[in-house]
Amino acid sequence: MSDGGPIGVLGAGAWGTALANMLASDGRDVRLWARSADLAETINRERRNEHYLPDAELHETITATGDIAAMSECCALLVVTPAQHMGSVLTQMPSFPRDLVLCSKGIEAATGRMMNEVARAAAPDSAIAVLSGPTFAHEVAAGLPTAITLACSGGEEQWDRLAPAIARSTFRPYYSDDVIGAEVAGAVKNVLAIACGVVNGLALGQNARASLIARGYAEMLRFGEAVGASRETLAGLCGMGDLVLTCTSTASRNFALGKALGEGQSLGEVMHGRRTVAEGAHTAPILAQLAQEKGISMPIVRAVVALLGGKEPRDIVAQLLARPLTSEAAL
């Protein structure tokens, strides 16, 4: 892959910019697509993305572009667009590299499709991989140590192509062939992070947050196993690892959203003027719907849906605490 041209990053938000900077840290040519041509020009001129990652100085080998057709020349493409816009962005691509690495976490709200299904429909000839794990963008951009799951639908042959292209001295991928598990983990943990943010906003204590993480993980396992995910994947970096990170820090957009709701702000107030996307807010309703259709018990996910619908946070917490007493292993 080293001779196949630049590696591409589709999406110049905080996470896309951080990945581009990490990939360029060893002098690799990286092409970064921004929806806004003005943003692309600013990145190239200032070597900084003031809108989304202002504290990171960007490496000289990053070339930003507003021309999506230029991304077809990349040897591999990391897709980092917001989950709800991935389909519309991919349909604008005239052709695709051999490998598409999906870095967005969520479920398409309009269709219930996972991101790998969206990508396969747009690029049936590309091999799909999923990159997911405990990754705050500002830490990756700063070169702090990070480990992630790289789930390859093309198995070890695809891993052998991608791992050397993506791995860096402080960015360590681990192999998996469980694309479904990596996607489920990333989507569900965003919803659970909103719930943990509410616990923080209501000042309910660390005991409550730890309990919510554990019971939320049980919901992740139930849903994941029902759709074909491996328990081993969900217990790994992209599952438990990302869940713990996202559910314990206001650096998580989803946690910050829940915290604000717990403190009494309305959803409209929280979202007003935001540049960044809290994917859990879009994922929660469709996740709850899919769980209901499959007969999967996910009371915390349902509670987040009620919260986003305007129900009082304390009332939702009271209802969760009033559920019938049962075995920890029970549904």
C-alpha positions as CSV (number, residue, x, y, z in Angstrom):
1,M,0.0,0.0,0.0
2,S,3.0,2.3,0.5
3,D,3.3,2.8,-3.3
4,G,-0.4,3.2,-4.0
5,G,-0.7,7.0,-3.5
6,P,-1.8,9.0,-0.5
7,I,-4.0,7.7,2.2
8,G,-7.3,9.6,2.4
9,V,-9.5,10.8,5.2
10,L,-13.1,11.7,4.2
11,G,-14.3,14.3,6.7
12,A,-12.5,17.2,8.3
13,G,-14.2,17.3,11.7
14,A,-12.3,16.8,14.9
15,W,-11.9,13.0,14.5
16,G,-11.1,13.1,10.8
17,T,-8.5,15.9,11.3
18,A,-6.9,14.0,14.3
19,L,-6.7,10.8,12.2
20,A,-5.1,12.7,9.3
21,N,-2.6,14.3,11.6
22,M,-1.7,10.9,13.2
23,L,-1.3,9.3,9.7
24,A,1.0,12.2,8.6
25,S,3.2,12.0,11.7
26,D,5.7,9.8,9.9
27,G,5.8,11.9,6.7
28,R,3.1,10.0,4.9
29,D,1.1,11.9,2.3
30,V,-2.4,12.3,3.5
31,R,-5.4,13.8,1.7
32,L,-8.1,15.3,3.8
33,W,-11.5,16.0,2.3
34,A,-13.6,18.9,3.9
35,R,-17.2,19.5,2.9
36,S,-16.3,23.2,2.9
37,A,-13.8,24.3,0.3
38,D,-13.0,27.4,2.5
39,L,-12.1,25.1,5.4
40,A,-9.8,23.1,3.1
41,E,-8.1,26.3,2.0
42,T,-7.7,27.5,5.6
43,I,-6.2,24.1,6.7
44,N,-3.7,24.2,3.9
45,R,-2.7,27.8,4.6
46,E,-2.8,27.9,8.4
47,R,-1.9,24.2,9.1
48,R,-4.7,24.3,11.7
49,N,-8.4,23.4,11.8
50,E,-9.7,26.2,13.9
51,H,-13.3,25.1,13.7
52,Y,-13.0,21.5,15.0
53,L,-9.5,20.9,16.4
54,P,-7.9,24.3,17.1
55,D,-5.1,23.2,19.4
56,A,-3.5,20.8,16.9
57,E,-0.7,22.0,14.6
58,L,-1.2,19.9,11.4
59,H,1.7,18.2,9.6
60,E,2.9,19.6,6.3
61,T,2.2,16.4,4.4
62,I,-1.6,16.8,4.9
63,T,-3.3,18.2,1.8
64,A,-6.9,19.3,2.4
65,T,-9.3,19.5,-0.5
66,G,-12.9,20.3,-1.1
67,D,-13.0,18.1,-4.3
68,I,-14.4,14.8,-3.3
69,A,-13.4,13.3,-6.7
70,A,-9.7,13.8,-5.7
71,M,-10.2,11.2,-2.9
72,S,-10.7,8.4,-5.5
73,E,-6.9,8.5,-6.1
74,C,-6.1,7.4,-2.5
75,C,-4.9,3.9,-1.9
76,A,-7.3,3.6,1.0
77,L,-10.0,5.8,2.5
78,L,-10.8,6.4,6.1
79,V,-14.5,7.5,6.2
80,V,-15.1,9.9,9.1
81,T,-18.3,11.7,8.0
82,P,-21.1,11.9,10.5
83,A,-23.0,8.6,10.5
84,Q,-26.3,10.2,9.3
85,H,-24.6,11.7,6.3
86,M,-22.3,8.9,5.3
87,G,-24.6,7.6,2.6
88,S,-25.2,10.9,0.9
89,V,-21.4,11.7,1.0
90,L,-20.4,8.3,-0.4
91,T,-22.8,8.6,-3.3
92,Q,-20.9,11.7,-4.4
93,M,-17.7,9.7,-4.9
94,P,-17.1,8.8,-8.6
95,S,-15.0,5.8,-7.7
96,F,-13.6,4.1,-4.6
97,P,-10.2,2.8,-3.4
98,R,-9.9,-0.9,-2.7
99,D,-10.2,-0.4,1.1
100,L,-12.8,1.7,2.9
101,V,-12.2,2.1,6.6
102,L,-15.3,3.2,8.5
103,C,-14.5,5.5,11.5
104,S,-18.0,6.8,12.1
105,K,-20.2,5.3,14.9
106,G,-23.9,5.0,14.6
107,I,-27.0,3.5,12.9
108,E,-28.6,5.2,10.0
109,A,-31.8,6.6,11.5
110,A,-33.9,6.6,8.3
111,T,-33.2,2.9,7.4
112,G,-31.8,1.1,10.5
113,R,-28.7,0.2,8.5
114,M,-25.3,-0.2,10.1
115,M,-22.5,1.9,8.6
116,N,-21.0,-1.2,6.8
117,E,-24.3,-1.8,5.1
118,V,-24.4,1.9,4.0
119,A,-20.9,1.6,2.6
120,R,-21.4,-1.7,0.9
121,A,-24.4,-0.3,-1.0
122,A,-22.4,2.7,-2.2
123,A,-19.1,0.8,-2.9
124,P,-19.8,-2.9,-3.5
125,D,-16.4,-3.5,-5.0
126,S,-14.5,-2.1,-2.0
127,A,-13.4,-4.1,1.1
128,I,-14.9,-2.7,4.2
129,A,-13.1,-2.4,7.5
130,V,-14.2,-0.7,10.8
131,L,-11.8,1.3,13.0
132,S,-13.2,1.8,16.5
133,G,-12.0,2.1,20.1
134,P,-11.4,4.5,23.0
135,T,-10.2,7.5,21.0
136,F,-10.6,11.1,22.0
137,A,-9.6,13.2,18.9
138,H,-7.5,15.7,20.8
139,E,-5.4,13.0,22.3
140,V,-4.8,11.2,19.0
141,A,-3.9,14.5,17.4
142,A,-1.4,15.2,20.2
143,G,0.3,11.8,19.7
144,L,-0.8,10.3,23.0
145,P,-0.8,6.5,23.2
146,T,-4.0,5.0,21.7
147,A,-5.1,1.4,20.9
148,I,-8.0,0.6,18.7
149,T,-9.8,-2.3,17.0
150,L,-9.4,-2.7,13.2
151,A,-12.1,-5.1,12.1
152,C,-11.5,-6.3,8.6
153,S,-14.3,-7.9,6.4
154,G,-11.5,-9.1,4.1
155,G,-9.8,-11.0,6.9
156,E,-6.1,-11.2,7.4
157,E,-5.3,-10.3,3.8
158,Q,-6.9,-7.0,4.3
159,W,-5.3,-6.6,7.7
160,D,-1.9,-7.1,6.1
161,R,-2.6,-4.2,3.8
162,L,-4.1,-1.8,6.2
163,A,-2.3,-2.4,9.5
164,P,1.1,-1.1,8.3
165,A,-0.6,1.9,6.7
166,I,-2.5,2.9,9.8
167,A,-0.2,1.9,12.7
168,R,2.1,4.5,14.2
169,S,4.4,4.5,17.2
170,T,1.6,5.8,19.4
171,F,-1.4,4.4,17.5
172,R,-1.7,0.7,17.8
173,P,-4.5,-1.3,15.9
174,Y,-5.5,-4.8,17.0
175,Y,-7.0,-7.3,14.5
176,S,-10.5,-8.5,14.4
177,D,-12.7,-10.0,11.7
178,D,-15.9,-9.0,13.5
179,V,-17.2,-6.0,11.6
180,I,-20.7,-6.3,13.1
181,G,-19.4,-6.4,16.7
182,A,-17.2,-3.3,16.1
183,E,-20.1,-1.4,14.7
184,V,-22.6,-2.4,17.3
185,A,-20.2,-1.5,20.1
186,G,-19.6,2.0,18.7
187,A,-23.3,2.7,18.1
188,V,-24.6,1.5,21.4
189,K,-21.9,3.1,23.6
190,N,-22.8,6.5,22.3
191,V,-26.4,6.1,23.6
192,L,-25.2,4.8,26.9
193,A,-22.8,7.8,27.3
194,I,-25.8,10.1,27.1
195,A,-27.3,8.2,30.0
196,C,-24.1,8.4,32.0
197,G,-23.9,12.2,31.3
198,V,-27.4,12.5,32.9
199,V,-26.2,10.8,36.0
200,N,-23.4,13.3,36.2
201,G,-25.7,16.2,35.5
202,L,-28.1,15.1,38.3
203,A,-25.1,14.6,40.7
204,L,-26.2,11.0,41.4
205,G,-22.7,9.9,42.2
206,Q,-20.0,7.5,40.9
207,N,-21.8,4.4,42.3
208,A,-24.7,5.2,40.0
209,R,-22.5,5.8,37.0
210,A,-20.6,2.6,37.5
211,S,-23.8,0.6,37.8
212,L,-25.2,2.2,34.7
213,I,-22.0,1.4,32.7
214,A,-22.3,-2.3,33.8
215,R,-26.0,-2.6,33.1
216,G,-25.5,-0.7,29.8
217,Y,-22.8,-3.2,28.8
218,A,-25.3,-6.0,29.4
219,E,-27.7,-4.3,27.0
220,M,-24.8,-4.0,24.4
221,L,-24.1,-7.7,24.8
222,R,-27.8,-8.7,24.4
223,F,-28.2,-6.6,21.2
224,G,-24.8,-7.5,19.8
225,E,-25.3,-11.2,20.2
226,A,-28.7,-11.0,18.6
227,V,-27.3,-9.5,15.4
228,G,-24.2,-11.7,15.2
229,A,-21.5,-9.9,17.2
230,S,-18.9,-11.8,19.2
231,R,-18.9,-11.3,23.0
232,E,-15.1,-11.2,22.7
233,T,-15.3,-8.2,20.4
234,L,-17.7,-6.4,22.7
235,A,-15.4,-7.0,25.7
236,G,-12.5,-5.5,23.8
237,L,-11.2,-2.1,22.9
238,C,-14.2,-1.1,20.7
239,G,-16.7,-2.3,23.2
240,M,-15.8,-2.1,26.9
241,G,-12.8,0.1,26.3
242,D,-14.7,2.7,24.3
243,L,-17.7,2.5,26.7
244,V,-15.6,3.3,29.7
245,L,-13.9,6.2,28.0
246,T,-17.1,7.7,26.6
247,C,-19.1,7.3,29.8
248,T,-16.7,9.1,32.1
249,S,-15.6,12.3,30.5
250,T,-17.1,15.6,29.3
251,A,-14.7,15.4,26.4
252,S,-17.2,12.9,25.0
253,R,-19.9,14.8,23.1
254,N,-22.5,12.3,24.0
255,F,-21.7,12.4,27.7
256,A,-21.6,16.2,27.6
257,L,-25.1,16.2,25.9
258,G,-26.5,14.0,28.7
259,K,-24.8,16.1,31.4
260,A,-26.5,19.3,30.0
261,L,-29.9,17.6,29.9
262,G,-29.4,16.3,33.5
263,E,-28.6,19.9,34.5
264,G,-31.9,21.1,33.1
265,Q,-31.2,22.3,29.6
266,S,-33.6,21.3,26.8
267,L,-32.3,19.3,23.8
268,G,-32.9,22.4,21.6
269,E,-30.8,24.5,23.9
270,V,-28.0,22.0,24.0
271,M,-27.9,21.5,20.3
272,H,-28.2,25.2,19.3
273,G,-25.1,26.5,17.6
274,R,-23.2,23.2,18.0
275,R,-20.7,22.4,15.2
276,T,-20.1,18.9,16.4
277,V,-22.5,16.0,16.4
278,A,-23.6,13.8,19.3
279,E,-24.4,10.7,17.3
280,G,-26.1,9.0,20.2
281,A,-29.0,11.3,19.9
282,H,-29.7,10.1,16.4
283,T,-28.9,6.5,17.1
284,A,-31.1,6.1,20.3
285,P,-34.5,6.0,18.6
286,I,-33.6,3.6,15.8
287,L,-31.7,1.4,18.2
288,A,-34.7,1.2,20.5
289,Q,-36.9,0.4,17.6
290,L,-34.6,-2.4,16.3
291,A,-34.4,-3.8,19.9
292,Q,-38.2,-3.9,20.2
293,E,-38.6,-5.6,16.8
294,K,-36.1,-8.3,17.9
295,G,-37.5,-8.7,21.4
296,I,-34.3,-7.4,23.1
297,S,-34.6,-5.8,26.5
298,M,-32.8,-2.4,26.5
299,P,-34.4,-0.3,29.3
300,I,-31.5,2.2,29.5
301,V,-31.7,2.8,25.7
302,R,-35.5,3.3,26.0
303,A,-34.9,5.7,28.9
304,V,-32.5,7.8,26.7
305,V,-35.2,8.0,24.0
306,A,-37.7,9.2,26.5
307,L,-35.2,11.8,27.8
308,L,-34.5,13.1,24.2
309,G,-38.3,13.3,23.8
310,G,-38.5,15.8,26.7
311,K,-39.3,13.7,29.7
312,E,-37.9,14.9,33.0
313,P,-34.5,13.2,33.8
314,R,-35.4,12.6,37.5
315,D,-38.6,10.9,36.5
316,I,-36.7,8.6,34.1
317,V,-34.2,7.7,36.8
318,A,-37.0,6.9,39.2
319,Q,-38.6,4.6,36.7
320,L,-35.4,2.7,36.1
321,L,-34.9,2.3,39.9
322,A,-38.5,1.1,40.3
323,R,-38.1,-1.8,37.8
324,P,-38.9,-5.2,39.3
325,L,-36.2,-6.9,41.4
326,T,-34.6,-9.8,39.5
327,S,-31.4,-11.8,38.8
328,E,-28.4,-9.8,37.4
329,A,-28.3,-12.3,34.5
330,A,-32.0,-11.9,33.7
331,L,-33.4,-9.8,30.9
